[in-house]
Structures are given as C-alpha cells and as structure tokens.
Amino acid sequence: MSIIVSNVTKVYGEQKALDDVSFQVNKGEILGFLGPNGAGKSTMMKIITTYIPPTEGTVSVVGFDCMENSMDVRRNVGYLPEHNPLYLDMFVKEYLSFIAGLHKLQDKQKRVDEMIGLTGLDREQHKKIGALSKGYRQRVGLAQALIHNPDVIILDEPTSGLDPNQLADIRELIRTIGKEKTLMFSTHIMQEVEAICDRVVIINRGKIVADGKAEDLANQQKRGFTIEVEFDKEFDINSLRNINGVKKVRSLKGNSFELIYEGEADIRPDIFKLAVDKQATVLTINRKELKLEEVFQQLTR
C-alpha cells in the first residue's frame, strides 16, 4: 500500500475535524477524496503530507511513518495545496530550478525542462509567475509537486477556478500522472471524479461515509434510483411525493419531474396508475441509477 491511514482523529480546540478515519490507497491508484466544505479533506491531506500531526492514529506513506520518518515521507510525496503557494515575482523556470535545488536533484536543469514539457509550460517558462493566468499557475504548482519524481501525489482542489479548456488540460495531465504514480486528489466536480478516478472516498463531518468505485456507490449505499417523467398537462407534485419510497421530487421544465426513491422496487407502475387517476397521460418516463453527484448529496446532507 502506498498510503495507509489508521484510526486518525484530529482535534482543533473543541472541534473534531477528523473522527477515527481509516482508509488505504494502493500503488498506481487514482483516489478521489470528496466531501463538502469543512468535512476534513484538507486536514487529512495535511496530515498525510506531514504538515500537521494527527491527534490520534497513524499514517504511513510508502512504508514510512508520517510522525517518525517525516523527512522520508516528504521525499516521496508531491503536494499541491488548495491555495497554491507560489513566489509570484520569480520567473517560471527560475522557480522550478529553485524547487529542484531544494530537493538536491543531480541534473536539475534537465528535470526542470522535463517538467515544463510535461505540464505544458513551454511558452510561459520565461514569464513571471505573477503574470500567469490561474490555469498556468496551477500547472506551475503541479510541476513543483512532480519535479522530484515522488511515488505519491497529493492534490488539494487542483482544478478550482479553472475555465472549461483549462479543466480539460489539467484532467488529462492528472490521467497521465496517474498511470505511473499513486494519486490522491480532492474536488467538488463530480464529473471529474467519474472521468478520472479508480476509486472514491467520501468524507462528511470528519467521518468516512462511502468508499468504492464511483459507479458502485449508489448500489453500495442502497440509495436507489431516479425517474424522470413528463405528463401531457400540469400535475400535482405532492401526489408524486406520496408514492411509497419516493424521497424527493423536483420540478423540471414544463410538466416534467424528477423523482428520487429508495429500494429495489420499480415505482413506474405506480406513476402510471396515478396518472390515470388524475386523468393525465405519461409522455415520457426514464429510470436510471443515481449519479455520483446525487449520491454525494444524499450522503452529506
């Protein structure tokens, strides 16, 4: 295992940010670490990267204990924090050379050039970091996290604030990195997780509430399905809410509704019967498993 988190608790004053958290990340795995704001994601990442100690429990990275062998952990971890800490007055190439020097790399200029190529910074390498867009600053942050060729990469909200084109570029870069490294990253973008991650861990109020493949979480949590239905005329939303098993009903465009329900039973016959009772016609009806975003909302609200 590249990362082993065992019974970790972190307390700030009277607030318990993490509560007996345990999970493992396999070598070569891309793990999406999800949770609402304040759930404990950044705290967990700071503990794994030895920035802060746990109150209780243990964490090891590639066999090194984060408390007893913190320098060995840091040599094997690349970390991009949520707030990218860059020296804005330094030039891109100058900054990466500086970081390479801190890691005491033998052929640092060659490694700097490799990172500039990998992260797509060729045209920006002679600019000051302060003159770069948010997307290119994130690329510089990724380059500094990768420059010492670590076995484990920790990325805290690496795509926050990026436009759609920048998002696509950074996602592709994460996929490329993940082929050779163990990669753990946090994000609020569910489509990103579904497209990139091998596995998902969801944390809420300091506790893990789900762990598994994105496509399996709905079944694993037994949270059911959604149904989209369209009627030929206005329909009473409260009557849909009264169908057995329905947990939530949302109005869509026109006379369409989305129903979220639990259980294995198929409620479409109930919807058709209700439509007949209300002298309405069902124009379209579509049943599907819950999306990751819907599972996330149910687990964290």
C-alpha positions in Angstrom: 0.0 0.0 0.0 1.2 3.5 -0.8 -0.9 5.3 1.8 -2.2 3.7 5.0 -4.4 5.8 7.3 -5.3 4.1 10.5 -7.8 5.4 13.1 -6.8 9.1 12.6 -8.5 11.7 14.7 -7.7 15.4 14.6 -9.0 17.9 17.2 -8.8 21.7 16.9 -9.7 23.1 20.3 -13.2 21.7 20.9 -13.8 20.9 17.2 -13.2 17.3 15.9 -12.1 17.8 12.3 -11.4 14.1 11.7 -13.0 11.3 13.7 -11.4 7.8 13.7 -10.7 7.9 9.9 -9.2 4.8 8.2 -8.5 4.0 4.6 -5.8 2.8 2.2 -4.6 3.8 -1.2 -3.0 1.2 -3.5 0.1 1.8 -5.6 -0.9 3.1 -9.0 -4.4 4.1 -7.9 -6.2 7.4 -8.5 -8.3 8.2 -5.5 -10.9 10.9 -5.4 -11.3 12.3 -1.9 -14.7 14.1 -1.7 -16.7 16.0 0.9 -18.4 19.3 1.5 -16.6 22.3 2.7 -15.4 21.8 6.3 -15.6 18.0 6.1 -11.9 17.4 6.9 -10.4 16.8 3.4 -7.7 19.4 3.6 -6.9 18.4 7.2 -6.4 14.8 6.1 -4.2 15.8 3.3 -2.0 18.0 5.5 -1.6 15.0 7.9 -0.6 12.7 5.1 2.0 15.2 3.8 3.3 15.8 7.4 2.3 19.5 7.5 0.4 18.8 10.7 0.3 15.8 13.2 -2.8 13.8 14.0 -4.2 14.0 17.5 -4.6 10.2 17.4 -3.9 7.4 15.0 -1.1 6.7 12.5 -0.4 7.4 8.8 2.3 5.8 6.7 3.4 6.7 3.1 5.3 4.1 1.1 6.2 2.4 4.3 7.4 5.5 6.3 5.5 6.7 9.3 4.4 10.3 8.9 5.4 11.2 12.5 8.6 9.2 13.0 10.0 9.5 9.4 8.6 12.7 8.2 11.6 13.7 6.0 11.4 10.3 4.2 7.7 10.9 3.6 8.3 14.3 2.2 10.9 12.9 -0.2 8.3 10.5 -1.6 5.3 12.9 -1.7 4.5 15.6 -4.2 1.9 18.1 -2.7 -0.2 20.8 -4.3 -2.2 22.6 -1.6 -5.6 24.2 -2.1 -4.0 27.6 -2.1 -1.1 27.3 -4.4 1.9 28.9 -2.6 4.0 30.3 -5.4 6.6 33.1 -5.5 4.9 35.5 -7.9 8.0 37.6 -8.5 10.0 34.7 -9.8 10.1 33.5 -13.4 8.6 30.1 -14.1 11.9 28.4 -15.0 13.7 30.2 -12.1 11.1 29.0 -9.6 11.3 25.4 -10.8 15.1 25.5 -10.7 14.8 26.7 -7.1 12.5 23.9 -6.1 14.8 21.3 -7.8 17.6 22.7 -5.8 15.7 22.3 -2.6 15.3 18.6 -3.5 19.0 18.4 -4.3 18.4 16.9 -7.7 21.6 15.9 -9.6 20.7 17.1 -13.1 18.2 19.8 -12.1 18.1 21.7 -15.3 17.2 18.6 -17.3 14.4 17.8 -14.8 13.1 21.4 -15.0 12.9 21.1 -18.8 11.1 17.8 -18.5 8.5 19.3 -16.1 8.0 22.3 -18.3 7.3 20.0 -21.2 5.0 17.6 -19.2 2.9 20.4 -17.8 2.6 22.5 -21.0 4.6 25.5 -19.7 6.9 25.8 -22.8 5.5 29.2 -23.9 5.3 30.5 -20.4 8.6 29.5 -18.9 10.2 32.9 -19.3 7.3 34.8 -17.7 7.0 35.8 -14.1 4.5 33.6 -12.2 2.5 36.7 -11.2 1.8 37.4 -14.9 0.3 33.9 -15.5 -3.4 33.0 -15.6 -4.9 30.8 -12.9 -4.7 27.8 -15.1 -1.0 28.2 -15.8 -0.3 28.9 -12.1 -1.9 25.5 -11.4 0.4 24.0 -14.0 3.4 25.5 -12.2 2.1 24.1 -8.9 1.8 20.7 -10.5 5.3 20.9 -11.9 6.8 21.7 -8.4 4.8 18.8 -7.0 6.2 16.4 -9.6 9.8 17.7 -10.1 11.4 15.3 -7.5 9.7 12.3 -9.1 7.7 11.3 -6.0 5.9 8.0 -5.7 2.7 9.6 -4.2 1.0 12.8 -5.4 -1.5 14.7 -3.2 -3.6 17.4 -5.0 -6.0 19.5 -3.0 -8.6 21.1 -5.3 -6.2 21.2 -8.3 -8.9 22.4 -10.8 -10.6 25.0 -8.6 -11.4 28.2 -10.5 -10.3 27.0 -14.0 -12.2 27.6 -17.2 -13.5 24.6 -19.3 -10.4 24.4 -21.5 -8.0 24.6 -18.6 -10.1 21.9 -16.8 -9.7 19.6 -19.7 -6.0 20.1 -19.9 -5.4 19.6 -16.1 -7.7 16.5 -16.1 -5.7 14.9 -19.0 -2.4 15.7 -17.1 -3.8 14.1 -14.0 -4.7 11.0 -16.0 -1.1 10.9 -17.4 0.4 11.2 -14.0 -1.9 8.6 -12.5 -0.6 5.9 -14.9 2.7 5.7 -13.1 2.0 7.3 -9.6 -0.3 6.8 -6.7 -2.5 9.9 -6.8 -5.0 11.3 -4.3 -6.9 14.5 -5.1 -9.9 16.4 -3.7 -12.5 18.2 -5.8 -16.1 19.3 -5.9 -16.6 18.5 -9.5 -18.3 15.1 -9.7 -17.9 14.7 -13.5 -14.2 15.0 -12.9 -14.2 12.1 -10.4 -16.3 9.9 -12.7 -13.9 10.6 -15.6 -10.6 10.2 -13.8 -10.8 8.2 -10.5 -10.4 4.5 -9.9 -12.0 4.8 -6.5 -13.8 7.4 -4.4 -13.8 8.1 -0.7 -16.5 10.5 0.6 -16.0 12.2 4.0 -18.6 14.1 5.9 -18.2 15.9 9.3 -14.9 14.1 9.8 -16.1 10.6 9.2 -15.9 8.4 6.0 -19.4 7.7 4.7 -18.6 5.9 1.5 -15.7 4.1 -0.1 -15.7 2.4 -3.5 -15.8 2.8 -7.3 -17.9 5.7 -8.4 -20.3 3.6 -10.4 -20.8 1.2 -7.5 -21.5 3.7 -4.7 -25.3 4.0 -5.4 -25.7 0.3 -5.1 -23.3 0.0 -2.2 -25.2 2.6 -0.2 -28.6 1.2 -1.4 -29.8 4.7 -2.3 -31.9 3.6 -5.2 -32.7 5.3 -8.5 -34.1 8.4 -10.2 -37.0 8.7 -12.5 -37.7 11.5 -15.0 -41.3 11.6 -16.1 -43.2 14.1 -18.3 -47.0 14.5 -18.3 -49.3 16.0 -21.0 -50.6 18.6 -18.6 -50.0 20.3 -15.3 -49.6 17.7 -12.5 -49.8 17.9 -8.7 -46.2 17.5 -7.4 -47.5 16.5 -3.9 -49.2 13.4 -5.3 -45.8 12.2 -6.6 -44.2 12.8 -3.2 -46.8 10.5 -1.7 -45.7 7.5 -3.8 -44.2 4.8 -1.5 -40.4 5.0 -1.5 -40.1 8.5 -3.0 -37.7 10.7 -1.0 -37.5 13.8 -3.2 -39.4 15.3 -6.2 -38.0 18.2 -8.2 -39.9 20.1 -10.9 -38.1 20.3 -14.3 -39.0 22.2 -17.4 -42.7 22.2 -18.4 -44.7 19.3 -16.9 -41.6 17.2 -16.2 -40.5 16.0 -12.8 -37.5 14.1 -11.3 -38.2 11.6 -8.6 -35.5 10.2 -6.3 -36.5 7.0 -4.5 -35.0 4.2 -2.4 -35.4 0.5 -2.6 -35.3 -2.2 -5.3 -39.0 -1.9 -6.3 -39.9 -0.3 -9.6 -42.3 2.5 -9.0 -43.1 3.2 -12.6 -46.4 1.2 -12.5 -47.4 3.5 -9.5 -46.7 6.6 -11.6 -48.8 5.3 -14.5 -51.7 4.4 -12.1 -51.5 7.8 -10.5 -51.6 9.5 -14.0 -54.8 7.5 -14.8 -56.4 8.6 -11.6 -55.5 12.2 -12.4 -56.7 11.8 -16.0 -53.3 12.6 -17.3 -51.1 10.9 -19.9 -47.4 10.0 -19.3 -45.5 11.3 -22.4 -42.0 10.0 -21.4 -40.6 8.1 -18.4 -36.9 7.2 -17.8 -35.5 5.2 -14.9 -31.8 5.4 -14.1 -29.4 4.7 -11.2 -28.3 7.6 -9.1 -25.5 9.8 -10.4 -22.4 10.3 -8.2 -23.5 13.9 -7.5 -26.9 12.7 -6.2 -25.2 10.0 -4.0 -22.8 12.7 -2.7 -25.7 15.0 -1.8 -27.7 12.2 0.0 -24.6 11.1 2.0 -23.5 14.6 3.1 -26.8 16.4 3.8 
